Amino acid sequence: MAMTHSSTTLLVVGGGPGGYVAAIRAGQLGIPTVLVEGADLGGTCLNIGCIPSKALIHAADAFHQATSYAGESPLGIRTGTPTIAIARTVAWKDAIVGRLTGGVGALLKKNGVRVVNGWARILDGKTVEVDVGGEPLRIRCEHLLLATGSQPVELTSMPFGGNVVSSTEVLAPSTLPDHLVVVGAGYIGLELGIAYRKLGARVTIVESAGRALLAYDEELVKPVAASLKRLGIAVHLEASVLGLAGQADKRAGAMHRPRHIPPALRTRSLARPRSRTSRALLVGQSRLRCPPGSTSSSDCLLPALPVLRLPMPPRPVCSSPASSPT
Ligand SMILES: Cc1cc2nc3c(=O)[nH]c(=O)nc-3n(C[C@H](O)[C@H](O)[C@H](O)COP(=O)(O)OP(=O)(O)OC[C@H]3O[C@@H](n4cnc5c(N)ncnc54)[C@H](O)[C@@H]3O)c2cc1C
């Protein structure tokens, strides 16, 4: 297949908030700029992150408030028991995302940035190859800006698939689970867990640290912890999920509390780099299973649940396009 060649002053790889803002500014300064995006303009934030999560949270809040009026309300308001058509909620959220990503495309165009749709593969510091709908395009540049963001990472003991899902899937549910287990009490896990609770799911959060939102000041986290309690969300601190029950490895699914196990075993619990922006969630329909007579949850099993995965390492850009995220 014939290779097409192109050149530019600035080449930006990645059309998320990092990449598109830089490209727009460069365009405003009159710098010839090309932006390569393999998926949708707007990146994680606009498509599968900040914006859709806040839209879902808004819908969950509205549903929760409507639910609170179904019984006796101190305001004297009484409604019937509300229901939610989640497919319609997701469509509403998608429309918001569509408007915003369309706006990013318009801004890039207005400022003279050429957008190339395809996965970039870096050949050297000044050359990138892009597969544009099966046609190879080689772009030479004076300056290369990598803004390739992050993507969900599989936990080795709980790879994606079946009930194990990432935040991306949790933002676009086709049905609501009876029970969501969130692994990791960072802000993404908490906000999605709280939203699902307000939508009516039972929610359990498992966190290996001694408290939620470890990156934030303890005083600020207290009201959040109180809110979790008020909403009836079960929180297991100093506990790490090892896998799903029902897998070949019978230990899979165990939830260890590190303080109950010898130091040598502690590394077996799920260590998650703090620099990553998100962690795993589990969505499921059953309860924790504990052996008869057990007095702590350290030997309990997580049932085989749908799982939402959230760890976000940098995306590789030096691999072949075939191995790029889809
Ligand atoms: C559920 C969730 C909720 C969040 N909520 C918030 C929030 O409320 N507030 C907040 O500030 N942040 C939030 N974040 C984090 C926020 O989304 C990220 O910080 C932000 O998107 C990072 O921007 P970025 O441009 O660096 O990367 P990204 O937004 O990830 O964009 C990178 C882009 O590069 C593209 N790309 C990657 N490799 C290639 C390649 N080889 N070729 C071509 N294109 C490529 C990707 O397709 C992607 O579009 C949230 C994240 C998640 C997952």
PDBQT file of the ligand as one rigid body, heavy atoms in Angstrom, charges set to zero:
ROOT
HETATM    1  C1  LIG A 401     -14.476   8.042  35.428  1.00  0.00    +0.000 C 
HETATM    2  C2  LIG A 401     -13.517   9.206  35.402  1.00  0.00    +0.000 A 
HETATM    3  C3  LIG A 401     -13.911  10.423  35.971  1.00  0.00    +0.000 A 
HETATM    4  C4  LIG A 401     -13.026  11.497  35.950  1.00  0.00    +0.000 A 
HETATM    5  N1  LIG A 401     -13.439  12.663  36.517  1.00  0.00    +0.000 NA
HETATM    6  C5  LIG A 401     -12.609  13.710  36.512  1.00  0.00    +0.000 A 
HETATM    7  C6  LIG A 401     -13.015  14.960  37.072  1.00  0.00    +0.000 A 
HETATM    8  O1  LIG A 401     -14.136  15.095  37.573  1.00  0.00    +0.000 OA
HETATM    9  N2  LIG A 401     -12.156  16.001  37.045  1.00  0.00    +0.000 N 
HETATM   10  C7  LIG A 401     -10.908  15.865  36.487  1.00  0.00    +0.000 A 
HETATM   11  O2  LIG A 401     -10.153  16.833  36.479  1.00  0.00    +0.000 OA
HETATM   12  N3  LIG A 401     -10.491  14.701  35.946  1.00  0.00    +0.000 NA
HETATM   13  C8  LIG A 401     -11.310  13.630  35.944  1.00  0.00    +0.000 A 
HETATM   14  N4  LIG A 401     -10.895  12.458  35.394  1.00  0.00    +0.000 N 
HETATM   15  C9  LIG A 401      -9.528  12.370  34.853  1.00  0.00    +0.000 C 
HETATM   16  C10 LIG A 401      -9.461  12.986  33.451  1.00  0.00    +0.000 C 
HETATM   17  O3  LIG A 401     -10.306  12.276  32.586  1.00  0.00    +0.000 OA
HETATM   18  C11 LIG A 401      -8.021  12.906  32.943  1.00  0.00    +0.000 C 
HETATM   19  O4  LIG A 401      -7.199  13.544  33.888  1.00  0.00    +0.000 OA
HETATM   20  C12 LIG A 401      -7.875  13.603  31.615  1.00  0.00    +0.000 C 
HETATM   21  O5  LIG A 401      -8.732  13.041  30.645  1.00  0.00    +0.000 OA
HETATM   22  C13 LIG A 401      -6.418  13.498  31.138  1.00  0.00    +0.000 C 
HETATM   23  O6  LIG A 401      -6.324  14.163  29.892  1.00  0.00    +0.000 OA
HETATM   24  P1  LIG A 401      -5.217  13.753  28.836  1.00  0.00    +0.000 P 
HETATM   25  O7  LIG A 401      -5.413  14.630  27.643  1.00  0.00    +0.000 OA
HETATM   26  O8  LIG A 401      -3.903  13.734  29.490  1.00  0.00    +0.000 OA
HETATM   27  O9  LIG A 401      -5.543  12.231  28.444  1.00  0.00    +0.000 OA
HETATM   28  P2  LIG A 401      -6.855  11.578  27.845  1.00  0.00    +0.000 P 
HETATM   29  O10 LIG A 401      -8.056  12.368  28.152  1.00  0.00    +0.000 OA
HETATM   30  O11 LIG A 401      -6.824  10.149  28.258  1.00  0.00    +0.000 OA
HETATM   31  O12 LIG A 401      -6.623  11.674  26.265  1.00  0.00    +0.000 OA
HETATM   32  C14 LIG A 401      -5.641  10.939  25.621  1.00  0.00    +0.000 C 
HETATM   33  C15 LIG A 401      -6.097  10.702  24.191  1.00  0.00    +0.000 C 
HETATM   34  O13 LIG A 401      -5.003  10.167  23.450  1.00  0.00    +0.000 OA
HETATM   35  C16 LIG A 401      -5.505   9.215  22.525  1.00  0.00    +0.000 C 
HETATM   36  N5  LIG A 401      -4.417   8.326  22.155  1.00  0.00    +0.000 N 
HETATM   37  C17 LIG A 401      -3.704   7.509  22.983  1.00  0.00    +0.000 A 
HETATM   38  N6  LIG A 401      -2.756   6.864  22.301  1.00  0.00    +0.000 NA
HETATM   39  C18 LIG A 401      -2.855   7.285  21.011  1.00  0.00    +0.000 A 
HETATM   40  C19 LIG A 401      -2.159   6.967  19.824  1.00  0.00    +0.000 A 
HETATM   41  N7  LIG A 401      -1.129   6.111  19.799  1.00  0.00    +0.000 N 
HETATM   42  N8  LIG A 401      -2.551   7.554  18.654  1.00  0.00    +0.000 NA
HETATM   43  C20 LIG A 401      -3.577   8.427  18.640  1.00  0.00    +0.000 A 
HETATM   44  N9  LIG A 401      -4.278   8.768  19.743  1.00  0.00    +0.000 NA
HETATM   45  C21 LIG A 401      -3.922   8.210  20.922  1.00  0.00    +0.000 A 
HETATM   46  C22 LIG A 401      -6.630   8.512  23.285  1.00  0.00    +0.000 C 
HETATM   47  O14 LIG A 401      -7.545   7.889  22.400  1.00  0.00    +0.000 OA
HETATM   48  C23 LIG A 401      -7.243   9.678  24.055  1.00  0.00    +0.000 C 
HETATM   49  O15 LIG A 401      -8.320  10.259  23.359  1.00  0.00    +0.000 OA
HETATM   50  C24 LIG A 401     -11.747  11.357  35.371  1.00  0.00    +0.000 A 
HETATM   51  C25 LIG A 401     -11.363  10.141  34.786  1.00  0.00    +0.000 A 
HETATM   52  C26 LIG A 401     -12.231   9.078  34.807  1.00  0.00    +0.000 A 
HETATM   53  C27 LIG A 401     -11.811   7.764  34.169  1.00  0.00    +0.000 C 
ENDROOT
TORSDOF 0
